């Protein structure tokens, strides 16, 4: 991680005395620490091909995320609700423009949108101040299919079985077991001791639709307009990085939060869905993250 020391008064004095010129530039600074990794069940979870090897404690799970981020590799958040949380040593200040970035692995017809949440952390303990998280509003806010205060509970299965779930609206379903693609015996996070996992957050509208790719029926995951991670947006994406504004943060009742600065960022899978085609050719929708950071202005 890069750290920067700001000595503006001394620099300005030196500039006046020496005639040197200083310029400001914006850098992309990665997060300082991985605070939590609590994915929902999914086909990439526990898979050796996704870098899991002996990840059987929460501490090893955090180290796994750090190693993957350092290598620029993806970390899967699993089905709806799965999340990871990071913190910054120095608070991120709202600028009115883009303040945060999240790298993903989105592609054409392959967007798996994740919701970004932020929180102040004034004491630096890795916990949201007053336990309050603020959602960054995106383009699907308030549209049909968007649900706030939504929850899903997943139940640990026996080995080599689908993972069942029940949501807060009484619906049930499964995260399918797909040994033809991912043959590890269990898709439920191995380092989590609880036999049920409950996630709460906001549900995004379904973004899947059937189409034809290379003369083959395919399940296409369309991008939302803006405001989500792992989303091939034409508005906020720069390559495979999505950019975010703290000015889009909202409170629990949907009002603008007017945050001045934050210390924590959480990314959470926002869509609950899977391909309905034969053999479920792509599995569940799961947000993938390759890095999280902020933008800083530095003067040289």
Secondary structure by P-SEA (a helix, b strand, c coil): cbbbbbaaaaaaaaaaaccbbbbbbbbbbccccccbbbbccccccccccccccccccaaaaaaaaaaaaaacbbbbccccccbbbbbbcbbbbbcccccccccccccccccbbbbbbbbbbccccccccccbbbbcccccccccccccccbbbbbbbcccbbbbbccccccccccccccccccccccccccccccbbbbbcccccccbbbbbccccccccccccccccccccccccccccbbbbbccccccccccccccccccbbbbcccccccccccccccccbbbbbcbbbbbbbbcc
